[in-house]
Amino acid sequence: MLNKQQIRFCLDEMGKMFPNAHCELVHSNPFELVIAVALSAQCTDALVNRVTKNLFQKYKSPEDFLSVSLDELQQDIRSIGLYRNKAKNIQKLCRMIIDKYGGEVPRDRDELTKLPGVGRKTANVVVSVAFGIPAIAVDTHVERVSKRVAFCRWKDSVLEVERTLMRKVPEEEWSITHHRMIFFGRYHCKAQNPKCETCPLLEVCREGKKRMRAKA
């Protein structure tokens, strides 16, 4: 795995590439962000944003989501993958937000993960983006980049990747590093056809070197 100096190099280079990396899910408050991230599972942010543009005009609060039938909500998000299950979870989490948290999205990650359809990744996104609490959410891009570049081991679980990054990245950089790694994985180090030949991390990236040797 990379040493401390190499990791610093990678963080700085990703920062140069994507200095303004940010959450691309459009939202105006913590509640909308919870809904948007819950909808984004196995779905692109671009599609979620197309759906939530109308969804957030129709539904302004947890009470609004509970004022319609499950079937109506399912139709509103029909273009989203797994829409039936996601609609059920949205109504369940809205009920819990009202009954247990007084209508407010909890700021604590452990409390957030108690909400139906909200896992650790979603909770980390919410505490970081909505409340400014340092966190690293490991999605498919963060996991792929971490393993390709060798921040962690190939066999590491998602939780192990998160814990490794938390150890190796300064806490004050957790949130921005999360966003920069997502951008790096989404737009440069793609799952298919990563841009190894133009990558500034190539000199320290084990996967990149391997791919370039295969092309030689």
Residue frames as a rotation matrix with the C-alpha (Angstrom) as fourth column:
MET 1
0.573 0.820 0.000 0.00
0.820 -0.573 0.000 0.00
0.000 0.000 -1.000 0.00
LEU 2
0.292 -0.446 0.846 1.03
0.311 -0.793 -0.525 3.62
0.904 0.416 -0.093 -0.44
ASN 3
-0.398 -0.481 -0.782 3.08
0.909 -0.094 -0.405 5.34
0.121 -0.872 0.474 2.21
LYS 4
0.207 0.525 -0.825 2.17
0.705 -0.665 -0.246 8.62
-0.678 -0.531 -0.508 3.87
GLN 5
-0.474 -0.480 -0.738 4.12
-0.135 -0.789 0.600 10.73
-0.870 0.384 0.309 1.38
GLN 6
-0.972 0.129 0.197 2.54
0.228 0.303 0.925 8.99
0.060 0.944 -0.324 -1.62
ILE 7
-0.127 0.980 -0.150 -0.95
0.991 0.119 -0.058 9.41
-0.039 -0.156 -0.987 -0.19
ARG 8
0.051 0.076 -0.996 -0.30
0.326 -0.944 -0.056 13.10
-0.944 -0.322 -0.073 0.33
PHE 9
-0.867 -0.420 -0.268 0.79
-0.144 -0.304 0.942 13.33
-0.477 0.855 0.203 -3.31
CYS 10
-0.720 0.645 0.256 -2.44
0.645 0.487 0.589 11.65
0.255 0.589 -0.767 -4.46
LEU 11
0.132 0.796 -0.590 -4.66
0.899 -0.347 -0.267 13.88
-0.417 -0.495 -0.762 -2.33
ASP 12
-0.203 -0.288 -0.936 -2.92
0.017 -0.957 0.291 17.00
-0.979 0.043 0.199 -3.63
GLU 13
-0.980 -0.199 -0.020 -3.16
-0.025 0.025 0.999 15.89
-0.199 0.980 -0.030 -7.27
MET 14
-0.389 0.913 0.119 -6.85
0.898 0.347 0.272 15.07
0.207 0.213 -0.955 -6.99
GLY 15
0.153 0.399 -0.904 -7.29
0.644 -0.734 -0.215 18.46
-0.749 -0.549 -0.370 -5.37
LYS 16
-0.639 -0.450 -0.624 -5.66
-0.188 -0.695 0.694 20.14
-0.746 0.561 0.360 -8.37
MET 17
-0.939 0.289 0.187 -7.87
0.297 0.403 0.866 18.18
0.175 0.868 -0.464 -10.76
PHE 18
-0.052 0.998 0.034 -11.12
0.563 0.002 0.826 18.78
0.825 0.062 -0.562 -8.90
PRO 19
-0.910 -0.413 0.030 -10.71
0.221 -0.544 -0.809 21.76
0.351 -0.730 0.587 -6.55
ASN 20
-0.629 0.738 0.245 -14.44
-0.776 -0.611 -0.154 22.45
0.036 -0.287 0.957 -6.48
ALA 21
-0.678 0.373 -0.634 -15.71
0.120 0.906 0.405 18.89
0.725 0.198 -0.659 -6.10
HIS 22
-0.702 0.546 0.457 -19.05
-0.698 -0.402 -0.592 18.80
-0.139 -0.735 0.663 -4.31
CYS 23
-0.553 0.631 0.544 -22.22
0.304 0.760 -0.574 16.81
-0.776 -0.152 -0.613 -3.80
GLU 24
-0.984 0.120 -0.135 -24.01
-0.170 -0.361 0.917 16.78
0.061 0.925 0.375 -7.15
LEU 25
-0.401 0.902 -0.162 -27.40
0.881 0.428 0.201 15.83
0.250 -0.062 -0.966 -5.73
VAL 26
-0.630 0.221 0.744 -29.57
-0.058 -0.969 0.239 18.94
0.774 0.107 0.624 -5.91
HIS 27
0.053 0.634 -0.771 -31.20
0.906 0.294 0.304 19.76
0.420 -0.715 -0.559 -2.57
SER 28
-0.006 0.005 1.000 -32.10
-0.068 -0.998 0.005 22.76
0.998 -0.067 0.006 -0.44
ASN 29
0.238 0.081 0.968 -32.19
-0.948 -0.199 0.250 21.26
0.213 -0.977 0.029 3.07
PRO 30
-0.682 -0.597 0.422 -31.13
-0.695 0.708 -0.122 18.15
-0.227 -0.377 -0.898 5.04
PHE 31
0.022 0.766 0.642 -34.48
-0.246 0.627 -0.739 16.43
-0.969 -0.141 0.202 4.50
GLU 32
0.817 0.259 -0.515 -34.27
-0.535 0.009 -0.845 16.74
-0.214 0.966 0.146 0.72
LEU 33
-0.114 -0.940 -0.323 -30.70
-0.959 0.189 -0.212 15.44
0.261 0.285 -0.922 0.84
VAL 34
-0.520 -0.003 0.854 -31.78
-0.481 0.828 -0.290 12.34
-0.706 -0.561 -0.431 2.79
ILE 35
0.535 0.804 0.260 -34.45
-0.154 0.395 -0.906 11.62
-0.831 0.445 0.335 0.17
ALA 36
0.681 -0.304 -0.666 -32.09
-0.729 -0.204 -0.653 12.28
0.063 0.930 -0.361 -2.74
VAL 37
-0.424 -0.904 0.058 -29.31
-0.905 0.419 -0.077 10.04
0.046 -0.086 -0.995 -1.38
ALA 38
-0.278 0.411 0.868 -31.81
-0.295 0.824 -0.484 7.29
-0.914 -0.391 -0.108 -0.58
LEU 39
0.782 0.616 -0.097 -33.02
-0.234 0.146 -0.961 7.46
-0.578 0.774 0.258 -4.19
SER 40
0.414 -0.686 -0.598 -29.47
-0.910 -0.307 -0.278 7.40
0.007 0.659 -0.752 -5.56
ALA 41
-0.125 -0.459 0.879 -28.71
-0.461 0.812 0.359 3.79
-0.879 -0.360 -0.313 -4.60
GLN 42
-0.413 -0.159 0.897 -27.81
0.571 0.722 0.390 1.93
-0.710 0.673 -0.208 -7.83
CYS 43
0.610 0.622 0.490 -28.76
0.788 -0.417 -0.452 5.04
-0.077 0.662 -0.745 -9.78
THR 44
-0.380 -0.793 0.476 -26.93
0.819 -0.528 -0.226 8.03
0.430 0.303 0.850 -11.23
ASP 45
-0.523 0.136 -0.841 -27.08
0.524 -0.728 -0.443 11.45
-0.672 -0.672 0.309 -9.57
ALA 46
-0.960 0.136 -0.243 -28.17
-0.271 -0.659 0.702 12.93
-0.065 0.740 0.669 -12.90
LEU 47
-0.504 0.821 -0.268 -31.29
0.267 0.443 0.856 10.74
0.822 0.360 -0.442 -13.02
VAL 48
-0.256 0.384 -0.887 -32.08
0.966 0.061 -0.252 11.43
-0.043 -0.921 -0.386 -9.37
ASN 49
-0.765 -0.093 -0.638 -31.86
0.188 -0.979 -0.082 15.17
-0.617 -0.183 0.766 -10.02
ARG 50
-0.861 0.503 -0.079 -34.28
-0.220 -0.226 0.949 14.88
0.460 0.834 0.305 -12.92
VAL 51
-0.217 0.804 -0.553 -36.78
0.623 0.550 0.556 13.09
0.752 -0.224 -0.620 -10.70
THR 52
-0.247 0.092 -0.965 -36.36
0.939 -0.223 -0.262 15.26
-0.240 -0.970 -0.032 -7.60
LYS 53
-0.985 -0.086 0.147 -36.82
0.131 -0.935 0.329 18.47
0.109 0.343 0.933 -9.61
ASN 54
-0.286 0.954 0.085 -40.55
-0.339 -0.184 0.923 17.75
0.896 0.235 0.376 -9.69
LEU 55
0.026 0.284 -0.958 -40.65
0.661 0.714 0.230 15.60
0.750 -0.639 -0.170 -6.57
PHE 56
-0.591 -0.358 -0.723 -39.42
0.801 -0.368 -0.472 18.37
-0.097 -0.858 0.504 -4.28
GLN 57
-0.875 0.424 0.236 -41.94
-0.322 -0.871 0.370 20.79
0.363 0.247 0.899 -5.74
LYS 58
0.026 0.931 -0.365 -44.76
-0.197 0.363 0.911 18.40
0.980 0.048 0.193 -4.87
TYR 59
0.672 0.145 -0.727 -43.43
0.581 0.506 0.637 17.21
0.460 -0.850 0.256 -1.51
LYS 60
0.285 -0.532 0.797 -41.99
-0.322 -0.837 -0.443 19.83
0.903 -0.131 -0.410 0.85
SER 61
-0.198 -0.260 0.945 -41.98
-0.974 -0.052 -0.219 17.92
0.106 -0.964 -0.243 4.13
PRO 62
-0.989 -0.138 0.053 -42.24
-0.146 0.970 -0.192 14.44
-0.025 -0.198 -0.980 5.67
GLU 63
-0.367 0.926 0.086 -45.95
-0.063 0.068 -0.996 15.07
-0.928 -0.371 0.034 6.15
ASP 64
0.106 0.388 -0.916 -46.38
-0.909 -0.335 -0.248 15.67
-0.403 0.859 0.317 2.42
PHE 65
-0.637 -0.428 -0.641 -44.85
-0.671 0.718 0.187 12.31
0.380 0.549 -0.744 1.54
LEU 66
-0.952 0.301 0.060 -47.26
0.204 0.768 -0.607 10.63
-0.229 -0.566 -0.792 3.95
SER 67
-0.354 0.867 -0.351 -50.30
-0.440 -0.486 -0.755 12.46
-0.825 -0.113 0.554 2.61
VAL 68
0.078 0.337 -0.938 -50.40
-0.990 0.136 -0.034 10.39
0.116 0.932 0.345 -0.59
SER 69
0.908 0.274 0.316 -50.84
-0.304 0.951 0.049 6.70
-0.287 -0.141 0.947 -1.25
LEU 70
0.029 -0.916 0.399 -47.82
-0.069 0.397 0.915 4.46
-0.997 -0.054 -0.052 -1.70
ASP 71
0.191 0.105 0.976 -48.93
0.869 0.444 -0.218 3.82
-0.456 0.890 -0.007 -5.27
GLU 72
0.966 0.191 0.176 -48.92
0.252 -0.858 -0.448 7.55
0.066 0.477 -0.876 -6.07
LEU 73
0.563 -0.823 -0.066 -45.43
-0.569 -0.445 0.692 8.00
-0.599 -0.352 -0.719 -4.64
GLN 74
-0.024 -0.547 0.837 -44.22
0.344 0.782 0.520 4.98
-0.939 0.300 0.169 -6.59
GLN 75
0.563 0.302 0.769 -45.51
0.819 -0.076 -0.569 6.54
-0.114 0.950 -0.290 -9.80
ASP 76
0.975 -0.190 -0.118 -43.72
-0.188 -0.982 0.022 9.80
-0.120 0.001 -0.993 -8.97
ILE 77
0.146 -0.987 0.070 -40.35
-0.806 -0.078 0.587 8.02
-0.574 -0.142 -0.806 -8.80
ARG 78
0.818 0.357 0.451 -41.06
-0.117 0.871 -0.478 5.27
-0.563 0.338 0.754 -11.32
SER 79
0.834 -0.519 -0.187 -38.04
-0.225 -0.011 -0.974 6.08
0.504 0.855 -0.126 -13.50
ILE 80
0.028 -0.816 0.577 -35.70
-0.990 -0.103 -0.096 5.40
0.138 -0.568 -0.811 -10.56
GLY 81
-0.305 -0.221 -0.926 -34.34
-0.233 0.960 -0.152 1.88
0.923 0.170 -0.344 -10.14
LEU 82
-0.677 0.099 -0.730 -35.92
0.626 0.599 -0.499 -0.14
0.387 -0.795 -0.467 -7.31
TYR 83
-0.694 0.360 0.624 -38.63
-0.311 -0.931 0.191 2.52
0.650 -0.062 0.758 -7.10
ARG 84
0.352 0.886 -0.302 -41.17
-0.038 0.336 0.941 0.32
0.935 -0.320 0.152 -5.32
ASN 85
0.277 -0.329 -0.903 -38.89
0.891 0.440 0.113 -0.47
0.360 -0.835 0.415 -2.40
LYS 86
-0.781 -0.614 0.113 -37.53
0.548 -0.762 -0.345 3.06
0.298 -0.207 0.932 -2.28
ALA 87
-0.304 0.759 0.576 -41.04
-0.297 -0.650 0.699 4.52
0.905 0.042 0.423 -2.10
LYS 88
0.600 0.502 -0.623 -41.85
0.367 0.519 0.772 2.25
0.711 -0.692 0.127 0.84
ASN 89
-0.096 -0.749 -0.656 -38.68
0.982 0.037 -0.186 3.27
0.163 -0.662 0.732 2.64
ILE 90
-0.759 -0.157 0.632 -39.29
0.194 -0.981 -0.011 6.95
0.621 0.114 0.775 2.00
GLN 91
0.194 0.909 0.369 -42.69
-0.307 -0.301 0.903 6.82
0.932 -0.289 0.221 3.65
LYS 92
0.627 -0.016 -0.779 -41.32
0.627 0.604 0.492 4.76
0.462 -0.797 0.389 6.55
LEU 93
-0.431 -0.864 -0.262 -38.42
0.876 -0.331 -0.351 7.13
0.216 -0.380 0.899 7.16
CYS 94
-0.525 0.339 0.780 -40.77
-0.106 -0.936 0.336 10.12
0.844 0.094 0.528 6.96
ARG 95
0.603 0.780 -0.167 -42.96
0.009 0.203 0.979 8.54
0.798 -0.592 0.116 9.63
MET 96
0.356 -0.544 -0.759 -39.92
0.912 0.380 0.155 7.94
0.204 -0.748 0.632 11.84
ILE 97
-0.673 -0.604 0.426 -38.61
0.530 -0.796 -0.292 11.48
0.516 0.029 0.856 11.34
ILE 98
-0.106 0.738 0.666 -41.96
-0.347 -0.655 0.671 12.80
0.932 -0.160 0.326 12.53
ASP 99
0.769 0.569 -0.290 -42.57
0.003 0.451 0.893 10.35
0.639 -0.688 0.345 15.38
LYS 100
0.578 -0.604 -0.549 -39.04
0.814 0.470 0.341 9.95
0.052 -0.644 0.763 16.76
TYR 101
-0.445 -0.893 -0.060 -37.18
0.890 -0.449 0.080 13.10
-0.098 -0.017 0.995 15.73
GLY 102
-0.024 0.522 -0.853 -39.86
0.474 -0.745 -0.469 15.80
-0.880 -0.415 -0.229 15.88
GLY 103
0.873 0.457 0.171 -39.90
0.331 -0.297 -0.896 16.34
-0.359 0.839 -0.410 12.14
GLU 104
0.605 -0.734 -0.308 -36.17
-0.771 -0.637 0.003 17.14
-0.198 0.236 -0.951 11.95
VAL 105
0.697 -0.468 -0.544 -33.46
-0.026 0.741 -0.671 15.05
0.717 0.481 0.505 10.29
PRO 106
0.913 -0.385 -0.133 -31.12
0.198 0.134 0.971 13.78
-0.356 -0.913 0.199 13.04
ARG 107
0.656 -0.736 -0.170 -27.53
-0.731 -0.563 -0.385 15.05
0.188 0.376 -0.907 12.91
ASP 108
-0.021 -0.661 0.750 -26.03
-0.751 0.506 0.425 11.91
-0.660 -0.555 -0.506 14.42
ARG 109
-0.466 -0.236 -0.853 -24.81
-0.832 0.446 0.331 9.21
0.302 0.864 -0.404 12.01
ASP 110
-0.997 0.072 -0.026 -25.96
0.077 0.929 -0.362 6.33
-0.002 -0.363 -0.932 14.21
GLU 111
-0.329 0.933 -0.147 -29.42
-0.012 -0.160 -0.987 7.85
-0.944 -0.323 0.064 14.47
LEU 112
-0.082 0.251 -0.964 -29.54
-0.928 -0.372 -0.018 8.40
-0.363 0.894 0.264 10.73
THR 113
-0.779 -0.299 -0.551 -28.79
-0.527 0.789 0.316 4.74
0.340 0.537 -0.772 10.05
LYS 114
-0.772 0.588 0.239 -31.91
0.170 0.554 -0.815 3.81
-0.612 -0.589 -0.528 12.00
LEU 115
-0.033 0.768 -0.640 -34.02
-0.690 -0.480 -0.542 5.39
-0.723 0.423 0.545 9.27
PRO 116
0.414 0.261 0.872 -35.39
0.318 0.856 -0.407 2.87
-0.853 0.446 0.271 6.73
GLY 117
0.822 -0.092 0.561 -33.32
0.564 0.001 -0.826 2.83
0.076 0.996 0.052 3.55
VAL 118
0.732 -0.604 0.316 -30.48
-0.566 -0.797 -0.213 4.82
0.380 -0.023 -0.925 5.11
GLY 119
0.743 -0.558 -0.370 -27.19
0.604 0.797 0.011 2.95
0.289 -0.232 0.929 5.36
ARG 120
0.309 -0.718 -0.624 -23.79
0.675 -0.297 0.676 4.05
-0.670 -0.630 0.393 6.57
LYS 121
-0.604 -0.556 0.571 -22.84
0.796 -0.387 0.466 5.63
-0.038 0.736 0.676 3.25
THR 122
0.091 0.748 0.658 -26.03
0.594 -0.571 0.567 7.68
0.799 0.339 -0.496 3.11
ALA 123
0.822 0.220 -0.526 -25.62
0.569 -0.349 0.744 8.75
-0.020 -0.911 -0.412 6.72
ASN 124
-0.097 -0.948 -0.302 -22.04
0.779 -0.261 0.570 9.84
-0.619 -0.180 0.764 6.10
VAL 125
-0.530 -0.017 0.848 -23.12
0.719 -0.540 0.438 11.93
0.450 0.842 0.298 3.11
VAL 126
0.476 0.836 0.273 -25.84
0.513 -0.516 0.686 13.63
0.715 -0.186 -0.674 5.15
VAL 127
0.703 -0.224 -0.675 -23.72
0.607 -0.305 0.734 14.46
-0.370 -0.926 -0.079 8.21
SER 128
-0.364 -0.931 0.037 -20.94
0.779 -0.282 0.560 15.76
-0.511 0.232 0.828 5.98
VAL 129
-0.661 0.096 0.744 -22.90
0.602 -0.523 0.603 17.71
0.447 0.847 0.288 3.37
ALA 130
0.274 0.913 0.301 -25.92
0.454 -0.399 0.797 18.84
0.848 -0.081 -0.524 5.38
PHE 131
0.960 0.200 -0.195 -24.30
0.248 -0.290 0.924 19.41
0.128 -0.936 -0.328 8.76
GLY 132
0.563 -0.791 0.240 -20.62
-0.520 -0.564 -0.641 20.00
0.642 0.236 -0.729 8.03
ILE 133
0.621 -0.336 0.708 -19.44
-0.562 0.439 0.701 17.12
-0.546 -0.833 0.083 10.21
PRO 134
-0.261 -0.812 -0.521 -16.23
-0.962 0.173 0.212 15.47
-0.082 0.557 -0.826 8.88
ALA 135
0.314 0.365 0.876 -17.02
-0.260 0.921 -0.291 12.10
-0.913 -0.136 0.384 7.28
ILE 136
-0.677 -0.476 -0.561 -15.95
-0.695 0.164 0.700 9.88
-0.241 0.864 -0.442 4.39
ALA 137
0.401 0.858 0.322 -18.76
-0.544 0.506 -0.669 8.15
-0.737 0.093 0.670 2.55
VAL 138
-0.695 -0.704 0.145 -17.49
-0.354 0.510 0.784 5.15
-0.626 0.493 -0.604 0.60
ASP 139
0.549 0.818 -0.170 -19.52
-0.539 0.191 -0.821 4.72
-0.639 0.542 0.546 -2.55
THR 140
0.812 -0.191 0.551 -18.54
0.445 0.814 -0.374 2.67
-0.377 0.549 0.746 -5.59
HIS 141
0.745 -0.554 0.371 -16.20
0.048 -0.510 -0.859 5.40
0.665 0.658 -0.353 -6.89
VAL 142
0.431 -0.582 0.690 -14.38
-0.888 -0.408 0.211 5.92
0.159 -0.703 -0.693 -3.60
GLU 143
0.607 -0.170 0.776 -13.98
-0.259 0.881 0.396 2.18
-0.751 -0.441 0.491 -3.12
ARG 144
0.872 -0.251 0.419 -12.69
0.489 0.464 -0.739 1.64
-0.010 0.849 0.528 -6.67
VAL 145
0.613 -0.662 0.431 -10.17
-0.275 -0.690 -0.669 4.50
0.741 0.292 -0.605 -6.49
SER 146
0.496 -0.404 0.768 -8.96
-0.853 -0.061 0.519 3.49
-0.163 -0.913 -0.375 -3.03
LYS 147
0.613 -0.211 0.762 -8.24
0.015 0.967 0.256 -0.04
-0.790 -0.145 0.595 -4.16
ARG 148
0.868 -0.299 0.396 -6.79
0.446 0.123 -0.886 0.77
0.217 0.946 0.241 -7.57
VAL 149
0.527 -0.677 0.513 -4.35
-0.410 -0.732 -0.545 3.35
0.744 0.077 -0.663 -6.26
ALA 150
0.021 -0.459 -0.888 -3.58
0.540 0.753 -0.376 1.19
0.841 -0.472 0.264 -3.20
PHE 151
-0.195 0.075 0.978 -4.81
-0.734 -0.672 -0.095 3.38
0.650 -0.737 0.186 -0.37
CYS 152
0.139 0.323 0.936 -6.11
-0.844 0.533 -0.058 0.05
-0.518 -0.782 0.347 0.94
ARG 153
-0.791 -0.441 0.424 -6.16
-0.236 0.859 0.455 -3.65
-0.565 0.260 -0.783 0.04
TRP 154
-0.726 0.507 -0.465 -8.22
-0.475 0.120 0.872 -5.24
0.498 0.853 0.154 -2.73
LYS 155
-0.504 0.507 -0.699 -9.91
0.490 0.834 0.252 -7.58
0.711 -0.216 -0.669 -0.26
ASP 156
-0.975 0.091 -0.202 -10.99
0.130 -0.505 -0.853 -4.84
-0.180 -0.858 0.481 2.15
SER 157
-0.131 0.990 0.057 -14.70
0.989 0.134 -0.054 -4.45
-0.061 0.049 -0.997 2.83
VAL 158
0.200 0.297 0.934 -16.42
0.447 -0.876 0.183 -1.08
0.872 0.381 -0.308 2.37
LEU 159
0.984 0.180 0.008 -16.21
0.065 -0.395 0.916 -0.47
0.168 -0.901 -0.400 6.11
GLU 160
0.410 -0.906 -0.104 -12.51
0.723 0.253 0.643 -1.34
-0.556 -0.339 0.759 6.12
VAL 161
-0.151 -0.406 0.901 -11.94
0.873 -0.482 -0.070 1.08
0.463 0.776 0.428 3.23
GLU 162
0.625 0.473 0.621 -13.70
0.145 -0.852 0.503 3.83
0.767 -0.225 -0.601 5.20
ARG 163
0.948 -0.260 -0.183 -11.67
0.181 -0.029 0.983 3.17
-0.261 -0.965 0.019 8.34
THR 164
0.105 -0.954 0.281 -8.42
0.952 0.178 0.250 3.07
-0.289 0.242 0.926 6.37
LEU 165
-0.027 -0.055 0.998 -9.17
0.635 -0.772 -0.025 6.40
0.772 0.633 0.056 4.72
MET 166
0.873 0.401 0.279 -10.07
0.033 -0.619 0.785 7.90
0.487 -0.676 -0.553 8.09
ARG 167
0.682 -0.695 -0.228 -6.67
0.498 0.213 0.840 6.85
-0.536 -0.686 0.492 9.41
LYS 168
-0.150 -0.865 0.479 -4.67
0.932 0.038 0.360 8.02
-0.330 0.500 0.801 6.41
VAL 169
-0.169 0.174 0.970 -6.45
0.567 -0.788 0.240 11.26
0.806 0.591 0.034 5.54
PRO 170
-0.979 -0.188 -0.078 -6.40
0.176 -0.585 -0.792 14.22
0.103 -0.789 0.606 7.97
GLU 171
-0.393 0.900 -0.186 -9.82
0.816 0.248 -0.523 14.61
-0.424 -0.357 -0.832 9.60
GLU 172
-0.092 0.354 -0.931 -10.22
-0.061 -0.935 -0.350 18.19
-0.994 0.024 0.107 8.38
GLU 173
-0.613 -0.177 -0.770 -9.90
-0.752 -0.166 0.638 16.83
-0.240 0.970 -0.032 4.81
TRP 174
-0.710 0.344 0.615 -12.31
0.221 0.937 -0.270 13.90
-0.669 -0.056 -0.741 5.10
SER 175
0.262 0.964 -0.049 -15.30
0.254 -0.118 -0.960 15.59
-0.931 0.239 -0.276 3.51
ILE 176
0.450 -0.124 -0.885 -13.51
-0.752 -0.586 -0.300 17.28
-0.481 0.801 -0.357 0.61
THR 177
-0.695 -0.719 0.009 -11.47
-0.625 0.610 0.487 14.14
-0.356 0.332 -0.873 -0.04
HIS 178
-0.343 0.687 0.641 -14.71
0.331 0.727 -0.602 12.16
-0.879 0.006 -0.477 -0.28
HIS 179
0.663 0.658 -0.357 -16.01
-0.054 -0.434 -0.899 14.52
-0.747 0.615 -0.252 -2.97
ARG 180
0.151 -0.687 -0.711 -12.72
-0.929 -0.344 0.135 14.68
-0.338 0.640 -0.690 -4.86
MET 181
-0.780 -0.411 0.471 -12.41
-0.286 0.905 0.315 10.89
-0.556 0.111 -0.824 -4.93
ILE 182
0.112 0.895 0.432 -15.95
0.393 0.360 -0.846 10.64
-0.913 0.265 -0.311 -6.27
PHE 183
0.723 0.123 -0.679 -15.20
-0.461 -0.646 -0.608 13.14
-0.514 0.753 -0.411 -9.02
PHE 184
-0.299 -0.928 -0.224 -11.89
-0.876 0.174 0.449 11.40
-0.378 0.331 -0.865 -9.77
GLY 185
-0.715 0.062 0.696 -13.65
0.076 0.997 -0.010 8.04
-0.695 0.046 -0.718 -10.05
ARG 186
0.295 0.948 0.122 -16.66
0.347 0.013 -0.938 9.36
-0.890 0.319 -0.325 -11.93
TYR 187
0.909 0.140 -0.392 -14.86
-0.229 -0.619 -0.751 11.47
-0.348 0.773 -0.531 -14.51
HIS 188
0.228 -0.910 -0.347 -11.30
-0.967 -0.170 -0.190 10.14
0.114 0.379 -0.918 -14.72
CYS 189
-0.835 -0.532 0.142 -10.61
-0.549 0.821 -0.154 6.78
-0.035 -0.206 -0.978 -13.05
LYS 190
0.060 0.982 -0.180 -13.77
-0.994 0.077 0.084 5.24
0.096 0.174 0.980 -14.49
ALA 191
0.308 0.137 0.941 -14.86
-0.436 0.900 0.012 1.66
-0.845 -0.414 0.337 -13.92
GLN 192
0.548 -0.125 0.827 -14.44
0.711 0.590 -0.382 1.02
-0.441 0.797 0.412 -17.63
ASN 193
0.320 -0.508 0.799 -11.63
0.777 -0.341 -0.528 2.61
0.541 0.791 0.286 -19.62
PRO 194
0.713 -0.164 -0.682 -9.89
0.451 -0.637 0.625 4.66
-0.537 -0.753 -0.381 -16.89
LYS 195
0.925 -0.327 0.193 -7.69
-0.047 -0.602 -0.797 7.42
0.377 0.728 -0.573 -18.26
CYS 196
0.725 -0.672 -0.148 -4.42
0.503 0.370 0.781 5.92
-0.470 -0.641 0.607 -17.03
GLU 197
0.122 -0.752 0.648 -2.32
0.974 -0.035 -0.224 7.36
0.191 0.659 0.728 -19.86
THR 198
-0.093 -0.115 0.989 -3.06
0.167 -0.981 -0.099 10.95
0.982 0.156 0.110 -18.75
CYS 199
0.800 0.517 -0.306 -3.36
0.335 0.038 0.941 10.30
0.498 -0.855 -0.143 -15.01
PRO 200
0.269 -0.718 0.642 -1.18
-0.605 -0.644 -0.468 12.39
0.749 -0.263 -0.608 -12.68
LEU 201
0.467 -0.045 0.883 -1.27
-0.819 0.355 0.451 9.53
-0.334 -0.934 0.129 -10.15
LEU 202
0.853 -0.031 -0.521 0.20
-0.306 0.779 -0.547 6.99
0.423 0.626 0.655 -12.56
GLU 203
-0.065 -0.997 -0.045 3.67
-0.505 0.072 -0.860 7.04
0.861 -0.033 -0.508 -11.00
VAL 204
-0.756 -0.204 0.622 2.30
-0.654 0.265 -0.709 5.68
-0.021 -0.942 -0.334 -7.72
CYS 205
0.215 0.965 0.153 -0.79
-0.920 0.252 -0.299 3.77
-0.327 -0.076 0.942 -8.93
ARG 206
-0.572 -0.476 0.668 -0.34
-0.325 0.879 0.348 0.00
-0.753 -0.019 -0.658 -8.98
GLU 207
0.203 0.739 0.642 -3.40
0.459 0.507 -0.729 -0.64
-0.865 0.443 -0.237 -11.15
GLY 208
0.824 0.092 -0.559 -2.48
-0.346 -0.699 -0.625 2.11
-0.448 0.709 -0.544 -13.59
LYS 209
-0.163 -0.969 -0.188 1.03
-0.887 0.061 0.458 0.75
-0.432 0.241 -0.869 -14.05
LYS 210
-0.474 0.060 0.879 -0.37
0.082 0.996 -0.024 -2.72
-0.877 0.060 -0.477 -14.59
ARG 211
0.583 0.784 0.215 -2.82
0.348 -0.002 -0.937 -1.49
-0.734 0.621 -0.274 -17.23
MET 212
0.643 -0.396 -0.656 -0.15
-0.684 -0.682 -0.259 0.52
-0.345 0.615 -0.709 -19.04
ARG 213
-0.481 -0.830 0.283 2.20
-0.618 0.550 0.562 -2.49
-0.622 0.095 -0.777 -19.15
ALA 214
-0.139 0.532 0.835 -0.61
0.383 0.806 -0.450 -4.57
-0.913 0.257 -0.316 -20.64
LYS 215
0.844 0.495 -0.208 -1.06
0.055 -0.466 -0.883 -1.98
-0.534 0.734 -0.420 -23.40
ALA 216
0.173 -0.879 -0.444 2.67
-0.731 -0.416 0.540 -1.83
-0.660 0.231 -0.715 -24.22
